[in-house]
Amino acid sequence: LGYGTLMPAAQAIAVSAVPADKLGTGISTLLLLADVGIGLGPVLLGALLSATGYGPMYAGLAVVVVVAGVFYHAVHGRHQAARRRQVA
């Protein structure tokens, strides 16, 4: 789930989640938040690393991934359109 896989998937979600007249706003919001994450992530993770060490940091990040997956399923996985795409 690296950058090359995640970003096209996130952009597809952003495109399908906004109306056509707000497409530019949706994509720019996605890219803005990705830039914020790329900028602040290393700073925050570096502080966490120096406070706890590698093991707890990676365990915390694993929890974040699981919570994000559950959140994604709650927001996008329960829609009828998503279920039709999975069956087809």
Number of C-alpha atoms within 10 A of each C-alpha: 6 6 8 8 9 11 15 11 12 15 16 12 15 19 18 12 13 14 12 11 8 11 15 14 15 20 17 13 13 18 15 12 11 14 12 11 13 11 11 12 12 12 12 11 15 14 13 15 16 10 11 11 12 13 10 13 18 13 11 12 13 12 12 12 12 11 12 12 13 13 12 12 12 11 10 15 15 11 11 10 10 11 12 9 8 9 6 5
